[in-house]
Amino acid sequence: PQSTVQGALALMDRLAHWLKTLTGMPAVALSPKAGAHGELCGLLAIRAAHEANGQGHRRTVLVPTSAHGTNPATAAFVGYSVVEIAQTDDGRVDITDLAAKLSPDVAAIMVTNPNTCGLFERDVIEIGRLTHEAGAYFYCDGANFNAIVGRVRPGDLGVDAMHINLHKTFSTPHGGGGPGAGPVVLSAALAPFAPAPWVVAGEGGFKLVEETTDEAAQGFGRMSAFHGQMGMFVRAYAYMLSHGSDGLRQVAEDAVLNANYIKAKLSPVMTPAFPDGPCMHEALFDDTWLEGTDITTLDFAKAMIDEGFHPMTMYFPLVVHGAMLIEPTETESKLELDRFCDALTALAQAAKGGDVERFKGAPYLAPLRRLDETQAARKPRLTWRPDDKGVSPAPLAAE
Ligand SMILES: Cc1ncc(COP(=O)(O)O)c(C=O)c1O
Protein backbone atom coordinates (compact mmCIF):
# COMPACT_ATOMS: atom_id res chain seq x y z
CA PRO A 1 0.00 0.00 0.00
CA GLN A 2 1.25 3.45 -0.90
CA SER A 3 0.71 4.65 2.66
CA THR A 4 3.49 2.29 3.76
CA VAL A 5 6.10 3.61 1.29
CA GLN A 6 5.74 7.35 1.77
CA GLY A 7 9.45 7.75 2.46
CA ALA A 8 10.39 6.01 -0.78
CA LEU A 9 7.89 8.10 -2.73
CA ALA A 10 9.22 11.27 -1.11
CA LEU A 11 12.74 10.32 -2.16
CA MET A 12 11.57 9.70 -5.74
CA ASP A 13 9.79 13.06 -5.71
CA ARG A 14 12.94 14.86 -4.51
CA LEU A 15 15.12 13.03 -7.03
CA ALA A 16 12.70 13.98 -9.81
CA HIS A 17 12.88 17.60 -8.62
CA TRP A 18 16.70 17.60 -8.78
CA LEU A 19 16.77 15.97 -12.22
CA LYS A 20 14.27 18.47 -13.61
CA THR A 21 16.14 21.39 -12.04
CA LEU A 22 19.56 20.27 -13.26
CA THR A 23 18.31 19.71 -16.81
CA GLY A 24 15.82 22.59 -17.05
CA MET A 25 13.11 20.18 -18.20
CA PRO A 26 9.51 20.09 -16.90
CA ALA A 27 8.99 16.32 -16.59
CA VAL A 28 10.89 13.15 -15.86
CA ALA A 29 10.10 9.45 -16.22
CA LEU A 30 12.02 7.65 -13.50
CA SER A 31 11.22 4.05 -14.41
CA PRO A 32 13.67 3.22 -17.25
CA LYS A 33 16.34 0.91 -15.92
CA ALA A 34 19.43 1.82 -17.95
CA GLY A 35 20.60 4.25 -20.58
CA ALA A 36 19.39 2.08 -23.45
CA HIS A 37 16.03 1.61 -21.71
CA GLY A 38 15.82 5.39 -21.38
CA GLU A 39 16.44 5.80 -25.10
CA LEU A 40 13.55 3.43 -25.70
CA CYS A 41 11.36 5.48 -23.36
CA GLY A 42 12.30 8.72 -25.13
CA LEU A 43 11.64 7.38 -28.60
CA LEU A 44 8.33 5.82 -27.54
CA ALA A 45 7.26 9.21 -26.18
CA ILE A 46 8.35 10.83 -29.44
CA ARG A 47 6.42 8.27 -31.47
CA ALA A 48 3.32 8.80 -29.31
CA ALA A 49 3.60 12.58 -29.74
CA HIS A 50 3.91 12.31 -33.51
CA GLU A 51 0.93 9.98 -33.65
CA ALA A 52 -1.15 12.35 -31.51
CA ASN A 53 -0.19 15.24 -33.81
CA GLY A 54 -1.07 13.46 -37.04
CA GLN A 55 2.62 12.92 -37.84
CA GLY A 56 2.71 9.17 -37.30
CA HIS A 57 3.90 8.66 -40.87
CA ARG A 58 7.41 9.90 -39.98
CA ARG A 59 9.67 6.86 -40.26
CA THR A 60 13.30 7.99 -39.95
CA VAL A 61 15.67 8.74 -37.09
CA LEU A 62 18.97 10.52 -37.77
CA VAL A 63 22.00 9.35 -35.78
CA PRO A 64 25.61 10.59 -36.04
CA THR A 65 28.31 8.11 -37.07
CA SER A 66 29.99 8.41 -33.67
CA ALA A 67 26.83 7.39 -31.75
CA HIS A 68 26.81 4.64 -29.17
CA GLY A 69 25.41 1.42 -30.68
CA THR A 70 22.35 1.59 -28.45
CA ASN A 71 21.10 4.70 -30.34
CA PRO A 72 20.52 3.11 -33.76
CA ALA A 73 19.51 -0.16 -32.08
CA THR A 74 16.81 1.65 -30.11
CA ALA A 75 15.53 3.51 -33.15
CA ALA A 76 15.32 0.25 -35.10
CA PHE A 77 13.61 -1.48 -32.17
CA VAL A 78 10.90 1.19 -32.15
CA GLY A 79 10.41 0.59 -35.88
CA TYR A 80 12.31 3.52 -37.39
CA SER A 81 14.82 3.45 -40.22
CA VAL A 82 18.17 4.84 -39.19
CA VAL A 83 20.06 7.32 -41.36
CA GLU A 84 23.60 8.32 -40.40
CA ILE A 85 24.74 11.92 -40.08
CA ALA A 86 28.35 12.55 -41.10
CA GLN A 87 31.00 13.80 -38.73
CA THR A 88 33.32 16.77 -39.29
CA ASP A 89 37.11 16.42 -39.15
CA ASP A 90 37.04 17.89 -35.68
CA GLY A 91 34.71 15.15 -34.38
CA ARG A 92 31.37 16.96 -34.32
CA VAL A 93 28.02 16.56 -36.07
CA ASP A 94 28.29 17.79 -39.66
CA ILE A 95 25.55 20.38 -39.60
CA THR A 96 25.39 20.70 -43.40
CA ASP A 97 24.82 16.97 -43.71
CA LEU A 98 22.22 17.13 -40.94
CA ALA A 99 20.34 19.95 -42.69
CA ALA A 100 20.41 17.99 -45.96
CA LYS A 101 18.96 14.88 -44.32
CA LEU A 102 16.21 16.55 -42.28
CA SER A 103 12.95 15.97 -44.13
CA PRO A 104 9.21 15.56 -43.39
CA ASP A 105 9.98 11.85 -42.93
CA VAL A 106 12.31 12.43 -39.96
CA ALA A 107 10.77 11.72 -36.55
CA ALA A 108 13.79 12.54 -34.43
CA ILE A 109 17.52 13.02 -34.22
CA MET A 110 19.56 11.30 -31.52
CA VAL A 111 22.68 13.27 -30.60
CA THR A 112 25.02 12.62 -27.69
CA ASN A 113 26.32 15.75 -25.99
CA PRO A 114 29.12 15.86 -24.99
CA ASN A 115 29.59 13.34 -27.76
CA THR A 116 31.32 9.97 -27.65
CA CYS A 117 34.57 11.54 -28.89
CA GLY A 118 34.59 13.50 -25.62
CA LEU A 119 33.74 16.78 -27.38
CA PHE A 120 31.03 19.35 -26.82
CA GLU A 121 28.73 19.80 -29.81
CA ARG A 122 29.33 23.50 -30.38
CA ASP A 123 26.42 23.74 -32.84
CA VAL A 124 23.93 22.16 -30.48
CA ILE A 125 21.54 25.16 -30.50
CA GLU A 126 21.51 25.17 -34.29
CA ILE A 127 21.04 21.39 -34.31
CA GLY A 128 17.93 21.83 -32.14
CA ARG A 129 16.63 24.71 -34.23
CA LEU A 130 16.98 22.88 -37.54
CA THR A 131 15.40 19.76 -36.06
CA HIS A 132 12.36 21.59 -34.76
CA GLU A 133 12.01 23.52 -38.00
CA ALA A 134 11.71 20.15 -39.76
CA GLY A 135 8.99 19.06 -37.32
CA ALA A 136 11.21 16.46 -35.65
CA TYR A 137 12.16 16.01 -31.99
CA PHE A 138 15.63 16.33 -30.49
CA TYR A 139 16.61 13.28 -28.44
CA CYS A 140 19.84 13.84 -26.54
CA ASP A 141 21.82 10.87 -25.28
CA GLY A 142 22.79 12.13 -21.83
CA ALA A 143 25.26 9.38 -20.96
CA ASN A 144 27.97 12.04 -20.68
CA PHE A 145 25.96 14.47 -18.57
CA ASN A 146 28.60 14.44 -15.84
CA ALA A 147 30.76 16.64 -18.07
CA ILE A 148 28.22 19.47 -18.01
CA VAL A 149 26.04 18.90 -14.93
CA GLY A 150 25.49 22.13 -13.03
CA ARG A 151 26.96 24.15 -15.92
CA VAL A 152 24.57 23.54 -18.83
CA ARG A 153 20.86 22.75 -18.77
CA PRO A 154 19.93 20.60 -21.77
CA GLY A 155 16.44 22.15 -21.72
CA ASP A 156 18.07 25.48 -22.66
CA LEU A 157 19.69 23.82 -25.69
CA GLY A 158 16.40 22.78 -27.29
CA VAL A 159 16.47 19.16 -26.17
CA ASP A 160 13.08 17.37 -26.09
CA ALA A 161 14.09 14.16 -24.35
CA MET A 162 17.26 13.00 -22.66
CA HIS A 163 18.13 9.98 -20.59
CA ILE A 164 20.40 10.41 -17.63
CA ASN A 165 22.51 7.43 -16.63
CA LEU A 166 22.15 7.78 -12.84
CA HIS A 167 24.59 4.90 -12.56
CA LYS A 168 27.27 7.00 -14.26
CA THR A 169 26.65 10.66 -13.57
CA PHE A 170 25.45 10.43 -10.01
CA SER A 171 27.86 8.21 -8.13
CA THR A 172 29.56 5.60 -10.26
CA PRO A 173 32.32 6.17 -12.82
CA HIS A 174 31.43 5.25 -16.40
CA GLY A 175 32.01 1.53 -16.76
CA GLY A 176 31.78 1.05 -13.02
CA GLY A 177 29.03 -1.51 -13.27
CA GLY A 178 25.39 -1.40 -12.41
CA PRO A 179 22.68 -1.72 -11.69
CA GLY A 180 21.55 0.80 -14.25
CA ALA A 181 18.96 3.54 -13.92
CA GLY A 182 18.06 5.71 -16.89
CA PRO A 183 15.46 8.36 -16.01
CA VAL A 184 14.33 10.40 -19.01
CA VAL A 185 13.65 14.10 -18.78
CA LEU A 186 11.04 15.43 -21.21
CA SER A 187 10.21 18.82 -22.70
CA ALA A 188 6.75 20.37 -22.40
CA ALA A 189 5.91 18.99 -25.87
CA LEU A 190 6.63 15.41 -24.80
CA ALA A 191 5.64 15.52 -21.12
CA PRO A 192 2.00 14.46 -21.74
CA PHE A 193 3.24 11.23 -23.30
CA ALA A 194 5.42 10.18 -20.34
CA PRO A 195 4.94 6.60 -19.21
CA ALA A 196 3.35 5.80 -15.86
CA PRO A 197 4.12 5.73 -13.01
CA TRP A 198 5.05 9.07 -11.53
CA VAL A 199 4.83 10.57 -8.10
CA VAL A 200 2.50 13.41 -7.16
CA ALA A 201 2.28 15.20 -3.86
CA GLY A 202 -1.27 15.45 -2.55
CA GLU A 203 -3.00 16.45 0.65
CA GLY A 204 -2.73 13.00 2.13
CA GLY A 205 0.92 12.58 1.19
CA PHE A 206 2.55 11.22 -1.94
CA LYS A 207 0.79 9.05 -4.44
CA LEU A 208 1.78 7.23 -7.60
CA VAL A 209 -0.06 7.83 -10.84
CA GLU A 210 -0.11 4.25 -12.05
CA GLU A 211 -3.06 3.85 -14.39
CA THR A 212 -2.89 5.16 -17.92
CA THR A 213 -6.16 7.00 -17.45
CA ASP A 214 -6.97 10.56 -16.33
CA GLU A 215 -3.63 12.28 -15.63
CA ALA A 216 -1.71 9.71 -17.68
CA ALA A 217 -4.32 9.33 -20.42
CA GLN A 218 -1.89 10.26 -23.20
CA GLY A 219 1.03 8.31 -21.70
CA PHE A 220 2.35 5.61 -23.97
CA GLY A 221 2.09 2.93 -21.28
CA ARG A 222 4.73 1.65 -18.91
CA MET A 223 8.42 0.87 -19.18
CA SER A 224 8.56 -1.70 -16.41
CA ALA A 225 6.38 -3.48 -13.90
CA PHE A 226 7.58 -1.45 -10.93
CA HIS A 227 8.80 2.07 -10.38
CA GLY A 228 12.42 1.98 -11.44
CA GLN A 229 15.74 1.12 -9.88
CA MET A 230 15.12 2.16 -6.28
CA GLY A 231 18.62 1.32 -5.06
CA MET A 232 20.14 3.64 -7.65
CA PHE A 233 17.61 6.34 -6.79
CA VAL A 234 18.83 6.27 -3.20
CA ARG A 235 22.46 6.29 -4.25
CA ALA A 236 22.02 9.10 -6.78
CA TYR A 237 19.99 11.23 -4.39
CA ALA A 238 22.51 10.74 -1.60
CA TYR A 239 25.26 11.75 -4.03
CA MET A 240 23.35 14.88 -5.02
CA LEU A 241 22.73 15.88 -1.41
CA SER A 242 26.32 15.25 -0.40
CA HIS A 243 27.53 17.58 -3.17
CA GLY A 244 24.80 20.22 -3.24
CA SER A 245 24.23 22.28 -6.36
CA ASP A 246 27.62 24.04 -6.21
CA GLY A 247 29.31 20.69 -5.59
CA LEU A 248 27.64 19.16 -8.64
CA ARG A 249 28.98 21.99 -10.78
CA GLN A 250 32.39 21.23 -9.31
CA VAL A 251 31.91 17.59 -10.40
CA ALA A 252 31.67 18.67 -14.03
CA GLU A 253 34.61 21.04 -13.70
CA ASP A 254 36.83 18.43 -12.06
CA ALA A 255 35.83 15.67 -14.50
CA VAL A 256 36.73 17.91 -17.44
CA LEU A 257 39.92 19.22 -15.83
CA ASN A 258 41.10 15.66 -15.06
CA ALA A 259 40.49 14.48 -18.62
CA ASN A 260 42.36 17.46 -20.05
CA TYR A 261 45.24 16.84 -17.65
CA ILE A 262 45.50 13.27 -18.95
CA LYS A 263 45.21 14.42 -22.55
CA ALA A 264 48.03 16.92 -22.07
CA LYS A 265 50.29 14.51 -20.16
CA LEU A 266 49.88 11.58 -22.57
CA SER A 267 49.90 13.50 -25.86
CA PRO A 268 53.73 13.40 -26.12
CA VAL A 269 53.67 9.56 -26.20
CA MET A 270 50.22 8.70 -27.57
CA THR A 271 48.21 10.28 -30.41
CA PRO A 272 45.11 12.24 -29.38
CA ALA A 273 42.31 11.62 -31.86
CA PHE A 274 41.34 15.29 -31.85
CA PRO A 275 44.44 17.20 -30.83
CA ASP A 276 43.05 20.70 -31.28
CA GLY A 277 41.39 22.33 -28.32
CA PRO A 278 40.32 20.93 -24.99
CA CYS A 279 38.25 17.78 -24.51
CA MET A 280 35.33 17.37 -22.14
CA HIS A 281 35.40 14.57 -19.54
CA GLU A 282 37.04 11.93 -21.76
CA ALA A 283 40.47 11.97 -23.39
CA LEU A 284 40.39 10.07 -26.68
CA PHE A 285 43.49 8.59 -28.31
CA ASP A 286 43.79 6.58 -31.51
CA ASP A 287 46.37 3.87 -32.27
CA THR A 288 48.48 5.80 -34.79
CA TRP A 289 51.29 5.89 -32.24
CA LEU A 290 51.35 2.06 -32.16
CA GLU A 291 51.95 1.77 -35.90
CA GLY A 292 54.84 -0.57 -36.71
CA THR A 293 55.03 -2.02 -33.18
CA ASP A 294 52.85 -5.13 -33.81
CA ILE A 295 51.02 -4.16 -30.62
CA THR A 296 47.30 -3.44 -30.71
CA THR A 297 45.01 -1.33 -28.58
CA LEU A 298 43.80 -4.56 -26.94
CA ASP A 299 47.38 -5.63 -26.08
CA PHE A 300 48.13 -2.23 -24.61
CA ALA A 301 44.93 -2.25 -22.54
CA LYS A 302 45.71 -5.72 -21.21
CA ALA A 303 49.20 -4.61 -20.18
CA MET A 304 47.58 -1.88 -18.08
CA ILE A 305 46.08 -4.60 -15.89
CA ASP A 306 49.60 -5.72 -14.96
CA GLU A 307 50.30 -2.15 -13.87
CA GLY A 308 47.26 -2.26 -11.59
CA PHE A 309 44.93 -0.13 -13.71
CA HIS A 310 41.50 -0.91 -15.09
CA PRO A 311 41.79 -0.57 -18.88
CA MET A 312 40.11 2.30 -20.60
CA THR A 313 37.19 1.88 -23.02
CA MET A 314 38.63 0.29 -26.18
CA TYR A 315 37.65 0.44 -29.85
CA PHE A 316 34.86 2.91 -29.13
CA PRO A 317 33.82 5.22 -30.68
CA LEU A 318 34.05 3.25 -33.91
CA VAL A 319 34.91 6.37 -35.92
CA VAL A 320 38.37 6.49 -34.33
CA HIS A 321 40.84 3.76 -35.30
CA GLY A 322 41.91 1.58 -32.37
CA ALA A 323 40.21 4.04 -30.00
CA MET A 324 41.35 4.37 -26.40
CA LEU A 325 38.81 6.42 -24.47
CA ILE A 326 40.00 7.45 -21.03
CA GLU A 327 37.49 8.80 -18.51
CA PRO A 328 39.14 9.66 -15.20
CA THR A 329 35.93 11.12 -13.69
CA GLU A 330 35.87 13.78 -11.01
CA THR A 331 37.05 11.56 -8.20
CA GLU A 332 40.73 10.99 -8.99
CA SER A 333 43.35 13.08 -7.20
CA LYS A 334 46.31 14.66 -8.97
CA LEU A 335 48.55 12.09 -7.30
CA GLU A 336 46.54 9.25 -8.79
CA LEU A 337 46.35 10.91 -12.22
CA ASP A 338 50.13 11.31 -12.18
CA ARG A 339 50.60 7.67 -11.19
CA PHE A 340 48.30 6.65 -14.05
CA CYS A 341 50.00 8.88 -16.62
CA ASP A 342 53.48 7.76 -15.50
CA ALA A 343 52.48 4.11 -15.86
CA LEU A 344 51.00 4.68 -19.32
CA THR A 345 53.99 6.71 -20.43
CA ALA A 346 56.33 3.90 -19.37
CA LEU A 347 54.14 1.35 -21.15
CA ALA A 348 54.01 3.46 -24.31
CA GLN A 349 57.80 3.77 -24.27
CA ALA A 350 58.13 -0.01 -23.82
CA ALA A 351 55.75 -0.56 -26.75
CA LYS A 352 57.69 1.77 -28.98
CA GLY A 353 60.94 0.21 -27.74
CA GLY A 354 59.89 -3.19 -29.15
CA ASP A 355 59.08 -5.05 -25.91
CA VAL A 356 56.31 -6.95 -27.73
CA GLU A 357 56.11 -9.93 -25.31
CA ARG A 358 55.15 -7.67 -22.44
CA PHE A 359 52.00 -6.79 -24.37
CA LYS A 360 51.12 -9.89 -26.38
CA GLY A 361 51.00 -12.11 -23.29
CA ALA A 362 49.38 -9.56 -20.99
CA PRO A 363 47.93 -9.64 -18.47
CA TYR A 364 50.51 -11.79 -16.69
CA LEU A 365 49.36 -10.89 -13.20
CA ALA A 366 45.60 -11.47 -13.54
CA PRO A 367 44.47 -14.85 -12.19
CA LEU A 368 42.78 -15.93 -15.42
CA ARG A 369 45.21 -14.21 -17.79
CA ARG A 370 43.65 -13.03 -21.07
CA LEU A 371 39.99 -13.92 -21.27
CA ASP A 372 38.04 -14.68 -24.40
CA GLU A 373 35.66 -11.76 -24.02
CA THR A 374 33.56 -12.67 -27.04
CA GLN A 375 32.84 -16.13 -25.66
CA ALA A 376 32.24 -14.65 -22.22
CA ALA A 377 29.57 -12.38 -23.67
CA ARG A 378 28.03 -14.97 -25.98
CA LYS A 379 28.16 -17.99 -23.67
CA PRO A 380 28.30 -16.63 -20.14
CA ARG A 381 28.82 -19.16 -17.36
CA LEU A 382 26.75 -17.66 -14.62
CA THR A 383 27.49 -20.14 -11.85
CA TRP A 384 30.91 -20.84 -10.43
CA ARG A 385 32.01 -24.28 -9.24
CA PRO A 386 35.29 -24.96 -7.50
CA ASP A 387 36.19 -27.63 -10.05
CA ASP A 388 35.45 -25.39 -13.05
CA LYS A 389 38.13 -25.63 -15.68
CA GLY A 390 40.10 -22.44 -15.90
CA VAL A 391 39.56 -21.06 -12.42
CA SER A 392 43.02 -21.90 -11.14
CA PRO A 393 45.55 -19.20 -11.97
CA ALA A 394 47.32 -19.70 -15.27
CA PRO A 395 51.12 -19.95 -14.95
CA LEU A 396 53.15 -16.84 -15.46
CA ALA A 397 54.94 -16.66 -18.78
CA ALA A 398 58.27 -16.91 -16.99
CA GLU A 399 57.36 -20.22 -15.34
C1 LIG B 1 26.87 7.40 -25.13
C2 LIG B 1 26.15 6.24 -24.51
N1 LIG B 1 24.86 6.03 -24.82
C3 LIG B 1 24.15 5.02 -24.28
C4 LIG B 1 24.75 4.13 -23.40
C5 LIG B 1 23.92 3.00 -22.88
O1 LIG B 1 23.74 3.10 -21.50
P1 LIG B 1 23.41 1.79 -20.62
O2 LIG B 1 24.66 0.97 -20.65
O3 LIG B 1 23.09 2.30 -19.27
O4 LIG B 1 22.27 1.10 -21.28
C6 LIG B 1 26.10 4.30 -23.07
C7 LIG B 1 26.76 3.34 -22.17
O5 LIG B 1 27.94 3.33 -21.98
C8 LIG B 1 26.82 5.38 -23.63
O6 LIG B 1 28.10 5.59 -23.33
The ligand as an ORCA input file, in Angstrom:
! r2SCAN-3c Opt
* xyz 0 1
  C      26.871      7.402    -25.134
  C      26.154      6.237    -24.513
  N      24.856      6.029    -24.815
  C      24.155      5.017    -24.284
  C      24.748      4.128    -23.399
  C      23.916      3.001    -22.882
  O      23.741      3.096    -21.496
  P      23.413      1.785    -20.620
  O      24.660      0.966    -20.646
  O      23.091      2.302    -19.273
  O      22.268      1.095    -21.278
  C      26.095      4.297    -23.071
  C      26.765      3.337    -22.167
  O      27.943      3.327    -21.975
  C      26.819      5.379    -23.626
  O      28.102      5.592    -23.330
*
